[in-house]
Amino acid sequence: MTQSFYLESLGCPKNDVDSDKIIGTLLLDGLVQTDVVSLADLVVVNTCAFIEDARRESIDTVLELSAQRKFGARVVVTGCMAERYGSELAESLPEADHIAGFGVPVNITIKPSSESAIRPSGKSSRKSLAITSEKVPSFDLLNLPRPKSRAPWAYIKIAEGCDRNCGFCAIPSFRGPQRSRDVQSILDEVDQLQAKEIVLVAQDLASYGKDRPDELGAGSIVNLVNRVASKVERTRLLYLYPSDLSDALIDAICATGVPYFDLSLQHVSKRHLRRMRRWGDGTRFLTRIEDIRKREPQAAMRSNFIVGYPGETEEDHDQLLRFVEAAQLDWCGFFAFSPEEGTHALGLPDRVPATLMHERLGELREMQDAITARRRDALIGETLSVLVDSPGVARSHREAPEIDGVIHVSETITVGSFVDVEIANALGPDLVAVGALVDVEAQVDSAR
């Protein structure tokens, strides 16, 4: 009898790619995918372990899905949390039948077994499934088959791991050093997905190929961007470390027709950035942003910042406020510092009190919300080329999928098509095109 599986993917877009690889493998193994947990014979939770909130969400999700599963179904926990806390997680989470970390890639299969599956209740099932996990050659996960994209866009992970030593990040400790993929394997995946927009992701995107200079050559990321852009209508890049944003890469991004720059800045105070083991400062960042906008006035900018990293002073915070006002970024995320095991920051003194950290977060978010709203209002009356992601929902080059705002369009426009629309209104981060039917009051309430 054909078995079915349900998969829940948590965390960042890179995890979504890993989930697609698992789905592709399970489909090849003869399973069928279901969107209903209670119908699945196998429930897979691809977890995130980046910060405490993500770990809590992962645990809560496992417990919730375990409660919904049918009698005899198995729950497999995989992903970053499983890799980072494997044995500890197995002891503390009896609801999971199997913990399968894949910091080193893991191939998850399902097959009939004579053994009984033991549920948390202690009852055994008549029809049971044995989950086996087999360690495969490093990096194989990224090159496993993947199903056609369900949406008109898709993420592609071009490298795994990271060689940097940022003070707040534990990713290198469980994802390992950077390992770049072959260009051809990436291009083959582009063909498999059949998407209109490809979003390239990695822990350190602009460093792609630096670990394989003899094979991939200098300027590997520029070559890759050009090759992918020759295959699809839109190519977008996420997570660019500022020191590696070369002139050649800026030109390549602008040439794709998607001048969208997701810059991983994290802070702007030079002194504080060095405490974070990061490069740069606010002056350098502003100069680079201004240079990009001179080359491409329609460029969209996004960044993220950590607030409350140990040692952050009022002057550091004031520098960040001044930068946010001066930079006028389209999109910006601000996150509270989370002390993580295995990081340099864990043992640092001068912790910022939680109340002060949240005051600073509130101040920054209020400022950025106003900036984003003004920049969206400025687009009213403009005609934009958009890709329709789902009925009534589209994006221009200014909006990354699942991260930024959207553009509401007529539900009669075919999903997956590119169309030119005139912007009639703005609702916070979202835009409304002429002819779109939107419940304005509901949108405003949602924004609140």
C-alpha positions, 0 to 999 in steps of 0.5 A: 500500500502506498504510504504518505508523508507530511512535511513542515518546514521551519526557519529560513529560505535555506531550510525550505530548500533542504525541505524540497530535497527531502520531498524530492527524495521521498517522492522518488522512494514511492511516497505521496505527499499530503497536506493533511497531518492526520492522513500521513504515515510519516510526519517530518519536521525540518527544524530551525535552531538559529535563536531561542525563539526558533527552537521554541517554535520547533519544539511546539510544532513537533508537539502539535503535529504529534498530537494530530498524527494518526495511530501508527504514524511516525514523527521524524525531526530533522534540520538544524535543531536535530543536528545541533542537539541530536542526543539531547533532543531524543531524550527530551522529546519522546514524541519524536520517533527519530532524530535525523540531523543533517548538518552533514546531509541525511537521506530519510527513507521509509519502508515497511518493517516487522517492528512495531512503532511505539507511540508516546502513549505506549501503544503499538501499531499493527501497520508500522514504519521503520525510519532509516537515516543513512549518512551520505557523502558530504553535501549530497543533500543539495544535489538530490532531486527536487520537485517542480516548484509549486509557486512561480518562484523558487529558492536555490541554495548555492552553498552550504556552511560558512567560513566567517566567525561572527560573534553572535552566530552558531551556524558554522558550528553545526553547518560546517565550513563553506562548501560551494556547489558546481555551477552545472548542478545549480543550473540543472536545478533551475531547469528542474524547478521551472520557475519564473523567478529564482532566488539564490541563497546561502549562508554567505552568498557573495563568497560562493566559489572561494572554497573552490578557486581552481575549479570555479575560478575568480568571480564565481558568484558573478559568473553564476548570476549571469548563467542563471539570469540567462535561463529565467526571467528573474534572478534575485540574491539574498544575504550579501556580506557587505565586504564582498559586494564588488563592483562586478557583482553590483553590475551583474545584479543590476543586469538581471533586471532585479536590482534588489540588494539584501545587505547583511550589515548587522550594525553600523558602529565600527567599534561595536561591529568589531566586538561582533567580529564583523567588517565595516562601518556606517560611513562605508555602508552609506557610501556603497548604498549611494553608489548603487543608487547612482548606478540604478535609481530603482534599486531596492535595499534591505538589511537586518540589524541585531539590537542589544549585542553585549557592549552596545552603548547609547552612542552605538544605538544613536549611530544606528538610528542616524544610519537608518534615517540616512540610508532610507532602506526599503525594508529592514529587520531588527532583532533582539540579541540571543545568546547562543551556545558555541558563540563568542558572544555567549561569554561576553560581559556588559549584557544589555538589559532586556527592557533597554534592548526592547526600548531600542528595538521599538524606537528603530522599528517605529522609525523604519516603519515610517520610512518604508511607508513613505517609500511605498507611498512614493510608488502610487501612480507608478506603473510596475512590472509584477510577477503574479504569485497567487490569485490577487497577489503579485510582486515587483523587483522590490519585494522578495517572496515571503519576506517583504510586502506584496502588491494586490492585483486583480484575481483574474490575472493568470498566476505565473504571468508577468504584467504591468500594473498601475499602483493606486494605493499603499497599505503600509508595506503593501501596494494596491494596483488599479482594479484590485479588490482589497478589504482596506479595513481588514488590511489596516487591522492586520497591519496593526 
